[in-house]
Amino acid sequence: MTARKSLGNVVVTYIATNITAYCNQTDLEAAIERLDTTDLADTAKTTIAGDAEWKISLGGMWDNALDTLLGPDAVTPGTARTVSVALTGSGATKTYTWTSTVEIQDWKISAAPGDFIKFSATLACSGAPALT
C-alpha cells in the first residue's frame, strides 16, 4: 500500500463546476452514530451502528468566482445541490457523489490586513453518496 499526496489527486465539483483550484483543504467525513441497545439484563453497555451523517469541509483562498457560485446558496439556506469529491490513488479513482442533496451548512470569509482573503464552508450531505 502506498500513501498518496493530494496534489492533483483530489477533484471537488459543485453544481458540475470544478472548484478544486480554490481549495487547499478538503475533508470528507462520515460520522456514524451508535445506538444504545443496553437493557437491564446486560452487564455493560451494548450498541449497534446507526446511520452515517456525511459532510464535506472545504477551505482555501476566496475568489469572486467562487463566491458567485457558493455565496447565493449560503444566503438562501436549503438550496440542495449536486456535489462530488473524486480521489485518485493506485491508478484508480473513487468518486463520492450526492445528486441534488447537498446544502451549505456553514460559510465563512476571513480577511486580515496584509493576508489573503480565505473561505471555509461545510457542506451537509443528505443520504449516502453514489460511489463510482
Buried (B, 14 or more C-beta within 10 A) or exposed (E): EEEEEBEEEBBBBBBEEEBBEBBEEBEBEEEEEEEEEEEEEEEEEEEEEEEBEBBBBBBBEBBEEBBEBBBEBBEEEEBBBBBBBBBBBEEEEEBBBBEEBBBBBEBEEEEEEEEEEBBBBBBBBEEEBEEE
